[in-house]
Amino acid sequence: METPSQEIFDDMKETAIQIWSSYDDTYGYASEKIERVNNLDNIQDNAMVFYRMFDTQNQTIFFFKSSPEVRDYIKNNL
């Protein structure tokens, strides 16, 4: 698994935050996930953690919200 460019990492991080921000945060669930996302650095396969933390439906949303470069990175690292 390759470490992505900083641009790809940042794009994936932002997409994950956007999706988690759409969740109801009554019990702090979304805030907890966003905090986890914000605490990851761009090393090894951490960018894929952003993608893998979602269920299949949200992975599809994540994929189609992403740039072509991010899509290629995801496809190459599944």
Backbone as CSV, one residue per row, in Angstrom:
resi,resn,N_x,N_y,N_z,CA_x,CA_y,CA_z,C_x,C_y,C_z
1,MET,0.851,-1.170,0.000,0.000,0.000,0.000,0.898,1.235,0.000
2,GLU,0.583,2.158,-0.879,1.418,3.347,-0.990,0.838,4.531,-0.227
3,THR,1.722,5.358,0.291,1.301,6.602,0.936,0.951,7.588,-0.172
4,PRO,-0.228,8.222,-0.102,-0.626,9.140,-1.173,0.083,10.485,-1.055
5,SER,-0.072,11.291,-2.094,0.415,12.662,-2.016,-0.371,13.381,-0.915
6,GLN,0.168,14.471,-0.439,-0.529,15.247,0.597,-1.868,15.762,0.077
7,GLU,-1.918,16.118,-1.192,-3.163,16.621,-1.786,-4.264,15.552,-1.756
8,ILE,-3.934,14.331,-2.132,-4.914,13.242,-2.100,-5.346,12.979,-0.660
9,PHE,-4.388,12.933,0.248,-4.695,12.711,1.661,-5.658,13.781,2.171
10,ASP,-5.353,15.046,1.887,-6.194,16.151,2.358,-7.590,16.093,1.739
11,ASP,-7.668,15.736,0.456,-8.975,15.604,-0.196,-9.804,14.508,0.461
12,MET,-9.171,13.375,0.758,-9.882,12.266,1.381,-10.318,12.632,2.797
13,LYS,-9.467,13.334,3.497,-9.794,13.780,4.858,-11.005,14.707,4.831
14,GLU,-11.010,15.659,3.918,-12.118,16.607,3.803,-13.419,15.896,3.434
15,THR,-13.353,14.932,2.545,-14.551,14.182,2.157,-15.106,13.411,3.347
16,ALA,-14.224,12.780,4.108,-14.673,12.043,5.300,-15.342,12.986,6.297
17,ILE,-14.757,14.150,6.513,-15.337,15.126,7.446,-16.698,15.605,6.945
18,GLN,-16.831,15.828,5.647,-18.114,16.255,5.090,-19.196,15.206,5.352
19,ILE,-18.856,13.951,5.124,-19.849,12.889,5.327,-20.202,12.765,6.807
20,TRP,-19.196,12.728,7.678,-19.485,12.617,9.115,-20.260,13.831,9.613
21,SER,-20.017,14.999,9.060,-20.721,16.210,9.484,-22.201,16.172,9.135
22,SER,-22.587,15.305,8.214,-23.998,15.194,7.838,-24.783,14.304,8.811
23,TYR,-24.086,13.637,9.731,-24.717,12.755,10.714,-25.262,13.552,11.898
24,ASP,-26.307,13.027,12.515,-26.830,13.588,13.758,-25.769,13.385,14.842
25,ASP,-25.461,14.433,15.561,-24.389,14.354,16.558,-24.935,14.443,17.991
26,THR,-26.180,14.059,18.169,-26.818,14.137,19.484,-25.979,13.467,20.564
27,TYR,-25.424,12.338,20.277,-24.659,11.585,21.273,-23.150,11.640,21.026
28,GLY,-22.712,12.563,20.187,-21.294,12.752,19.953,-20.659,11.772,18.984
29,TYR,-21.482,10.956,18.322,-20.940,9.932,17.412,-20.140,10.560,16.274
30,ALA,-20.739,11.546,15.599,-20.056,12.178,14.471,-18.824,12.938,14.942
31,SER,-18.931,13.638,16.063,-17.772,14.377,16.594,-16.607,13.447,16.897
32,GLU,-16.928,12.278,17.429,-15.887,11.288,17.735,-15.186,10.830,16.459
33,LYS,-15.955,10.590,15.402,-15.373,10.157,14.127,-14.544,11.273,13.502
34,ILE,-15.054,12.503,13.551,-14.320,13.635,12.985,-13.014,13.855,13.740
35,GLU,-13.047,13.701,15.040,-11.818,13.828,15.835,-10.800,12.767,15.418
36,ARG,-11.275,11.552,15.215,-10.379,10.478,14.771,-9.756,10.823,13.421
37,VAL,-10.572,11.329,12.496,-10.082,11.726,11.176,-9.019,12.815,11.321
38,ASN,-9.286,13.805,12.140,-8.360,14.930,12.301,-7.042,14.532,12.964
39,ASN,-7.024,13.416,13.663,-5.813,12.987,14.359,-4.905,12.087,13.529
40,LEU,-5.306,11.771,12.315,-4.472,10.914,11.476,-3.511,11.736,10.633
41,ASP,-2.287,11.249,10.505,-1.278,11.875,9.661,-1.134,11.077,8.369
42,ASN,-0.535,11.693,7.388,-0.364,11.054,6.088,0.837,10.114,6.100
43,ILE,0.638,8.962,6.726,1.665,7.926,6.721,1.010,6.610,6.347
44,GLN,1.747,5.816,5.631,1.315,4.497,5.173,-0.073,4.561,4.547
45,ASP,-1.022,3.784,5.055,-2.350,3.728,4.433,-3.419,4.469,5.229
46,ASN,-3.026,5.466,5.999,-4.002,6.209,6.799,-5.104,6.842,5.954
47,ALA,-4.803,7.233,4.722,-5.838,7.822,3.872,-6.963,6.818,3.622
48,MET,-6.621,5.551,3.526,-7.648,4.534,3.297,-8.506,4.313,4.542
49,VAL,-8.006,4.686,5.713,-8.817,4.608,6.931,-10.041,5.506,6.767
50,PHE,-9.846,6.677,6.156,-10.965,7.590,5.935,-12.071,6.903,5.149
51,TYR,-11.685,6.158,4.128,-12.642,5.460,3.263,-13.245,4.237,3.952
52,ARG,-12.404,3.465,4.593,-12.851,2.200,5.194,-13.707,2.370,6.446
53,MET,-13.717,3.543,7.036,-14.507,3.718,8.253,-16.010,3.824,7.958
54,PHE,-16.361,3.845,6.677,-17.762,3.942,6.283,-18.323,2.597,5.842
55,ASP,-19.661,2.487,5.939,-20.345,1.317,5.401,-20.347,1.426,3.872
56,THR,-20.825,0.382,3.216,-20.780,0.320,1.755,-21.495,1.497,1.099
57,GLN,-22.650,1.862,1.613,-23.414,2.970,1.038,-22.622,4.273,1.109
58,ASN,-22.025,4.551,2.252,-21.241,5.781,2.394,-19.906,5.705,1.674
59,GLN,-19.358,4.510,1.479,-18.161,4.375,0.650,-18.473,4.780,-0.789
60,THR,-19.649,4.412,-1.253,-20.060,4.802,-2.604,-20.193,6.316,-2.700
61,ILE,-20.813,6.929,-1.708,-20.932,8.387,-1.671,-19.542,9.027,-1.652
62,PHE,-18.669,8.500,-0.789,-17.299,8.992,-0.671,-16.610,8.937,-2.037
63,PHE,-16.713,7.795,-2.691,-16.046,7.573,-3.975,-16.506,8.598,-5.009
64,PHE,-17.808,8.790,-5.119,-18.320,9.677,-6.159,-18.212,11.159,-5.818
65,LYS,-17.949,11.494,-4.565,-17.673,12.891,-4.188,-16.213,13.244,-4.454
66,SER,-15.401,12.229,-4.693,-13.949,12.409,-4.785,-13.494,12.784,-6.194
67,SER,-12.310,13.368,-6.232,-11.685,13.718,-7.503,-11.236,12.449,-8.228
68,PRO,-10.984,12.540,-9.526,-10.487,11.371,-10.257,-9.188,10.808,-9.664
69,GLU,-8.329,11.671,-9.150,-7.076,11.214,-8.549,-7.331,10.394,-7.293
70,VAL,-8.275,10.851,-6.480,-8.620,10.112,-5.263,-9.269,8.783,-5.633
71,ARG,-10.137,8.797,-6.625,-10.772,7.552,-7.074,-9.726,6.539,-7.516
72,ASP,-8.741,7.005,-8.290,-7.666,6.105,-8.727,-6.902,5.555,-7.525
73,TYR,-6.607,6.420,-6.562,-5.892,5.974,-5.370,-6.697,4.898,-4.631
74,ILE,-7.994,5.130,-4.465,-8.844,4.146,-3.781,-8.832,2.822,-4.549
75,LYS,-9.068,2.890,-5.846,-9.108,1.662,-6.660,-7.798,0.885,-6.587
76,ASN,-6.690,1.606,-6.570,-5.382,0.956,-6.542,-5.009,0.410,-5.168
77,ASN,-5.764,0.772,-4.133,-5.398,0.363,-2.783,-6.478,-0.452,-2.061
78,LEU,-7.466,-0.899,-2.792,-8.476,-1.773,-2.183,-7.967,-3.193,-2.084
